[in-house]
Amino acid sequence: MAERVIITLACSVCKNRNYYFDRGKKQEGKLALKKFCKNCGKRTDHKKTK
């Protein structure tokens, strides 16, 4: 079974870390999704953070 790592997504507007999920370790690269931010009250881009 492949190793899994936990990815944290942060809002690009307010920088609040809202979403966490796991992903395969071999999948490298930038990740950006449109998700709903509770602080902003709208859908914004959420990017992968450390």
HELIX and SHEET records of a PDB file:
SHEET    1   A 4 ARG A  17  GLY A  24  0                                        
SHEET    2   A 4 ARG A   4  CYS A  11 -1                                        
SHEET    3   A 4 LYS A  42  THR A  49 -1                                        
SHEET    4   A 4 ALA A  32  CYS A  37 -1                                        
END                                                                             
